[in-house]
Amino acid sequence: MHKKRHIHELHVLFQGILNLGTSENKLCYDIIHERLTRPGMNSLDPHLLQYSNVQGLESFREEIAKFLTEYARAQNPLDPEHIVVMNGCCSVLASLTAVLCDSEDAYLIPTPYYGSVYPDSWLYGKVRPVHVQLDSKMSDGESHPFMLTVKKLEDAMTEATKQGIRVRALILINPHNPLGDIYPAHLLKECLDFAHRYGLHVIIDEIYMLSVYDGTFASVHSLDRLPDPERTHIIWGFSKDFAMCGVRVGTVYTQSQEVRKALNQLACFHGCAGPVQQLLSRLIWDQEWINNTFLPANRRRLLKSRSILVNGLQKLNIPVLKGFAGLFVWADFRKFLKTQTFEAEMDLWWKLIHEKVYISPGQAFYCSEPGWFRLVFSDTVNKIQLGIERLQQALGVLAAFDSEDIPTPVSGEESTSEPEMIDSDATQLKKIVVY
Ligand SMILES: Cc1ncc(COP(=O)(O)O)c(C=O)c1O
């Protein structure tokens, strides 16, 4: 079909605001639907209609333990008794921070980060973040923008202590949302050692563990030694890796009996329906299906959608950080900001909304620099193509209206039109990791 006609038809088909902002995987409904509706999947045992163990059904925790042992490549078989099941990882994050910290205590967290951690931890426990500011500027010895180092953790810890803030935990997201980064095993170990030195708990959110499309992921479960096992708490759930955020199931693995006991007090408000646990047990029991059907198809589709989005952004001359995992890319829209401020970032966001495309601004992730956006690619090819089209329209309109203030994106190395204050960063970015 002629491209223009195709795009026109897509506009007509999707008249509302196109959502490339919410981190949902919409690529695998067909495969999952087929597996979940096979005979035997939905039989209902009588006990599932009664109250059950608040920590999660034993049979489900056994399957989760086997699943994580296999897919997180745990050193030793994981113990089902160390698992607590809740209705989603948000509930786990809210409960864990409330249990580990007193109100007004804080946790260290590198920015940008999945923004809901803040309200989740504040709502229950009145626990707040101490931001470890990462940005796109690379210092000596750093291999990529927004790179986490233990020195940055140390500096943030020192500063917080100076200000009289009691830091009780370190929260890490790996694979990272929104950067799409994977922490190498040596960095993970250094972070765990750092936390141990300061007596901090570590909450590590591995919700994107299997949504890796490039490179390899090392789970904390796979490390040969944990410096402080009782203070290491590992989160995983079904929302991303099994493309089913609607089922609302998250888990935490913690070796601390005390923490589990406290979590179980809150778990009675965050229970996960018995029939759902049973259904998911049957799903993850089938490793043959996971290995030979689901995972290869999911990876293939993620890669395809991602390359369509990245190529489209490249054509609009929008730099994208190299990512390895997750359902999104982290892109640099700084040249479209009137001024390098968060107000201008919001103005740009509204302009995009008016053009009926929703992407997430960096400030939703507490990014320290204005102008970065997260774009989700785990949707159909048609929607990604339409998203690119609407971005082009919005950014073209922007350039036409504000051509005196905002440099129009131009292609090629000879571009000189970026605002002065970001020039050196942009050059640096071009050299290393930007597509
Ligand atoms: C890093 C991270 N943790 C947790 C969640 C929430 O997970 P759930 O749907 O299990 O509550 C998300 C969802 O976007 C996420 O990106």
The ligand as an SDF file (V2000), in Angstrom:
LIG
                    3D

 16 16  0  0  0  0  0  0  0  0999 V2000
   10.8350   -0.8590   37.6580 C   0  0  0  0  0  0  0  0  0  0  0  0
    9.3900   -1.1340   37.9150 C   0  0  0  0  0  0  0  0  0  0  0  0
    9.0170   -1.6700   39.0810 N   0  0  0  0  0  0  0  0  0  0  0  0
    7.7230   -1.9260   39.3490 C   0  0  0  0  0  0  0  0  0  0  0  0
    6.7300   -1.6380   38.4410 C   0  0  0  0  0  0  0  0  0  0  0  0
    5.2940   -1.9250   38.7920 C   0  0  0  0  0  0  0  0  0  0  0  0
    5.0480   -3.2630   38.6450 O   0  0  0  0  0  0  0  0  0  0  0  0
    3.6070   -3.9410   38.9330 P   0  0  0  0  0  0  0  0  0  0  0  0
    2.8170   -3.8330   37.7080 O   0  0  0  0  0  0  0  0  0  0  0  0
    3.9760   -5.3650   39.2460 O   0  0  0  0  0  0  0  0  0  0  0  0
    3.0180   -3.2250   40.1000 O   0  0  0  0  0  0  0  0  0  0  0  0
    7.0750   -1.0830   37.2120 C   0  0  0  0  0  0  0  0  0  0  0  0
    6.0310   -0.7390   36.2220 C   0  0  0  0  0  0  0  0  0  0  0  0
    6.2350    0.0270   35.3080 O   0  0  0  0  0  0  0  0  0  0  0  0
    8.4340   -0.8390   36.9290 C   0  0  0  0  0  0  0  0  0  0  0  0
    8.8290   -0.3120   35.7660 O   0  0  0  0  0  0  0  0  0  0  0  0
  1  2  1  0
  2  3  1  0
  2 15  2  0
  3  4  2  0
  4  5  1  0
  5  6  1  0
  5 12  2  0
  6  7  1  0
  7  8  1  0
  8  9  2  0
  8 10  1  0
  8 11  1  0
 12 13  1  0
 12 15  1  0
 13 14  2  0
 15 16  1  0
M  END
$$$$
